[in-house]
Amino acid sequence: MGGVPSIPTDSSRRLQVIGAGYSRTGTVTMQLALENLLNGPILHGGTQILTREDSYCKNWVLAYRAKHRGDTEELHRLLRVLTAGFVGVTDMPPLDFIPELMEIYPEAKVVLTTRDPERWLQSIKPVARNSSLPWLPYLMWPIPGWRWFPSLSLEFGRSTRNILADGTKEANPKPSTRLLLNWNRMVREMVPPEKLLVMDLTEGWEPLCKFLEVPVPNEPLPKANDSDAASKAAKDITRRIFQIWAMGLGTVLVVAVGILRPGK
């Protein structure tokens, strides 16, 4: 997940960069770097869907459904609402809408961050394990801001990111290096070469700044540990879930005792 969520203040600003790197390829670092270079808010999907209001997460679910039924007009409307005021996007859910975002924002450039596949696999396994807990959807449903997250997780599982090189599709596939390699191949195929930068974050500012035609900052590229951020997010979610349920059950218990307690 991301660090601090960016908040748009000027809805007239348009998307300039579409971050196409798969989750766990440095999407938090890319968020921070683009905020610096573009001087504007960057939509990091993992952060936004867990910190925004119910309607925001719901709109992503509706965007997926509009895409599934081929309703391009409604899909574009929803994507404009979801990205209004942002100058860049990274991570999921935006990853699943790259072609549509390129249609809405034809001037936007695409940056695909890559990573050693084996190191990526070790990084994403804990996230996949936490998000697949069977009891999680039931515990999140009553919580404002999160009740649409289980539905969104189902859409992640059947997204086009899971189409394999032979054209077959896996629903909720287990993490494997082929997922990352196949995703990178798909991005290269869907984005015109002149609009695409493929880079490893270990390369620093230079390739990104050259691609975006902006000066190189006089400071190191921001470093953000996606694993630490995701681990912290998972702990915060678990803590909040149990706090809310404990408060709710405690209230029910107090009421029940008041009702059942014999009158004096």
C-alpha positions in Angstrom: 0.0 0.0 0.0 1.0 3.6 -0.4 2.2 6.0 2.3 0.2 9.2 2.7 -2.8 9.6 0.3 -2.6 12.4 -2.2 -5.7 14.7 -2.2 -6.6 16.7 -5.4 -7.4 20.3 -4.9 -7.7 21.3 -8.5 -10.1 19.1 -10.5 -9.0 20.7 -13.7 -5.6 19.1 -13.6 -5.2 16.2 -16.0 -3.4 12.9 -15.8 0.1 13.2 -17.1 1.6 9.8 -16.1 0.1 6.3 -15.9 2.2 4.1 -13.7 2.0 0.6 -15.2 4.3 -1.3 -12.8 2.7 -4.3 -11.2 2.1 -4.1 -7.5 5.3 -4.5 -5.5 7.5 -3.1 -8.2 8.1 0.1 -6.3 4.7 1.7 -6.8 5.0 3.7 -3.6 8.4 5.1 -4.6 7.0 6.0 -8.0 4.1 7.8 -6.3 6.6 9.9 -4.3 8.9 10.5 -7.3 6.0 11.7 -9.5 4.6 14.0 -6.8 8.0 15.6 -6.8 8.5 15.9 -10.6 4.9 16.8 -11.5 4.1 19.0 -8.4 0.7 17.4 -8.0 -1.3 14.6 -6.4 -0.6 11.0 -7.5 -3.3 8.4 -7.1 -1.8 5.3 -5.4 -4.6 2.8 -5.7 -3.8 0.8 -2.5 -3.8 3.9 -0.4 -6.9 5.6 -1.9 -9.2 2.6 -1.7 -8.5 2.1 2.0 -8.6 5.7 3.1 -11.4 7.2 1.0 -15.2 7.3 1.5 -17.5 4.4 0.5 -18.5 6.0 -2.8 -14.9 6.1 -4.0 -14.3 2.3 -3.6 -17.8 1.7 -4.9 -17.1 3.6 -8.1 -14.1 1.4 -8.8 -16.3 -1.6 -8.5 -18.8 0.0 -10.9 -16.0 0.8 -13.3 -15.0 -2.8 -13.4 -18.6 -3.9 -14.0 -19.1 -1.3 -16.8 -15.9 -2.7 -18.4 -17.2 -6.2 -18.2 -20.5 -5.4 -19.9 -18.8 -3.2 -22.6 -20.4 0.1 -21.5 -17.6 2.4 -22.6 -19.5 5.6 -22.0 -20.2 4.8 -18.4 -16.7 3.4 -17.9 -15.1 6.6 -19.1 -17.4 8.7 -17.0 -16.5 6.8 -13.8 -12.8 6.9 -14.6 -12.9 10.7 -15.1 -14.6 11.0 -11.7 -12.1 8.7 -10.0 -9.0 10.4 -11.5 -10.2 14.0 -11.4 -7.4 16.3 -10.2 -4.7 13.7 -10.2 -1.6 14.1 -12.3 -0.6 10.5 -12.1 -1.7 7.0 -11.0 0.1 3.9 -9.8 -0.8 0.4 -8.6 -4.2 -1.2 -8.6 -7.1 -0.6 -9.5 -5.7 1.8 -12.2 -3.5 -1.0 -13.6 -6.6 -2.7 -14.9 -7.7 0.4 -16.9 -4.6 1.4 -18.8 -6.1 1.3 -22.3 -9.2 3.3 -21.1 -7.0 5.8 -19.3 -4.9 6.3 -22.5 -8.2 7.0 -24.4 -9.4 9.6 -21.8 -5.9 11.2 -21.4 -4.2 10.7 -24.8 -1.4 13.1 -23.7 -0.4 10.9 -20.8 2.8 8.9 -20.8 3.2 5.4 -19.4 5.9 4.2 -17.0 6.4 0.5 -16.5 8.6 -0.3 -13.5 10.3 -3.7 -13.4 11.9 -5.8 -10.7 13.8 -9.0 -10.4 11.0 -11.6 -10.7 12.1 -13.8 -7.8 12.5 -10.9 -5.4 9.1 -9.6 -6.5 7.5 -13.0 -5.8 8.8 -13.0 -2.2 7.5 -9.5 -1.7 4.0 -10.1 -3.0 3.3 -13.5 -1.3 2.4 -12.0 2.1 0.1 -9.5 0.5 -1.7 -12.2 -1.5 -2.0 -14.4 1.6 -3.5 -11.6 3.7 -6.0 -10.5 1.1 -7.2 -14.0 0.6 -8.3 -14.6 4.2 -11.8 -16.1 4.0 -13.2 -14.3 7.0 -12.0 -10.8 5.9 -14.9 -9.8 3.7 -17.4 -10.5 6.4 -15.5 -8.5 9.0 -15.0 -5.5 6.7 -18.6 -5.2 5.5 -20.0 -3.1 8.4 -17.1 -0.6 8.4 -17.6 2.7 6.5 -15.1 3.2 3.8 -14.3 -0.5 3.6 -17.6 -2.3 2.9 -17.0 -2.2 -0.9 -13.4 -3.6 -0.6 -14.5 -7.3 -0.7 -16.3 -6.6 -3.9 -13.3 -4.8 -5.3 -11.1 -7.8 -4.4 -13.3 -10.1 -6.4 -12.8 -7.8 -9.4 -9.1 -8.0 -8.9 -9.3 -11.8 -9.1 -10.9 -11.8 -12.5 -9.1 -8.9 -14.1 -7.3 -9.0 -17.5 -4.0 -9.0 -15.6 -4.6 -12.8 -15.1 -4.6 -13.6 -18.8 -1.6 -15.8 -19.6 0.6 -15.8 -22.6 -1.4 -18.5 -24.3 -4.6 -16.5 -24.0 -6.1 -18.6 -21.1 -7.3 -16.9 -18.0 -6.9 -17.8 -14.3 -9.2 -16.5 -11.7 -7.3 -15.5 -8.5 -4.1 -17.2 -9.6 -1.4 -17.9 -7.0 1.5 -15.5 -7.1 4.2 -16.7 -9.5 7.0 -15.1 -11.5 5.0 -15.7 -14.7 2.3 -13.3 -13.6 4.9 -10.5 -13.4 6.6 -11.4 -16.7 3.2 -11.8 -18.5 2.0 -8.4 -17.2 5.2 -6.7 -18.4 4.7 -8.3 -21.8 1.0 -7.1 -21.9 2.0 -3.5 -21.1 4.6 -3.5 -23.9 1.9 -4.7 -26.3 -0.8 -2.3 -25.3 1.2 0.9 -25.1 2.9 2.5 -28.2 6.7 2.4 -27.8 7.0 6.2 -28.0 4.7 6.7 -25.0 6.3 4.0 -22.9 9.3 4.0 -20.5 10.4 0.7 -19.0 12.7 1.2 -16.1 14.1 -0.3 -12.9 14.0 2.1 -9.9 17.7 1.3 -9.2 18.4 3.5 -12.3 17.5 6.6 -10.3 16.0 9.8 -11.6 17.7 10.1 -15.0 15.6 7.9 -17.3 12.3 9.1 -15.7 13.2 12.8 -15.9 14.4 12.4 -19.5 11.2 10.6 -20.5 9.0 13.3 -18.8 11.3 16.1 -20.0 11.8 17.6 -16.6 14.9 18.6 -14.7 16.6 16.0 -12.5 16.1 16.9 -8.8 19.1 17.7 -6.7 18.3 15.0 -4.2 18.2 11.1 -4.2 15.2 9.3 -5.6 12.7 8.7 -2.8 13.0 5.3 -1.1 9.9 3.6 0.1 9.7 0.0 1.2 6.5 -1.5 -0.3 6.8 -4.5 2.0 7.0 -2.4 5.1 4.1 -0.2 3.9 1.9 -3.2 3.1 2.8 -4.9 6.4 1.8 -1.7 8.4 -1.4 -1.3 6.4 -2.4 -4.9 7.1 -1.7 -4.5 10.8 -3.7 -1.2 10.9 -6.6 -2.8 9.1 -6.7 -5.8 11.5 -6.5 -3.4 14.5 -9.3 -1.2 13.3 -11.5 -4.2 12.4 -11.2 -5.7 15.9 -11.6 -2.3 17.6 -14.9 -1.6 15.7 -16.2 -5.1 16.3 -15.3 -5.0 19.9 -17.1 -1.7 20.4 -20.2 -3.1 18.5 -20.3 -6.3 20.4 -19.7 -4.5 23.7 -22.7 -2.2 23.0 -24.9 -5.2 22.2 -23.9 -6.9 25.4 -24.6 -3.8 27.5 -28.1 -3.4 25.9 -28.8 -7.1 26.3 -27.8 -7.0 30.0 -30.1 -4.0 30.5 -33.0 -5.7 28.9 -32.6 -9.1 30.6 -31.6 -7.8 34.0 -34.5 -8.4 36.4 -36.2 -5.2 37.7 -35.6 -4.1 41.2 
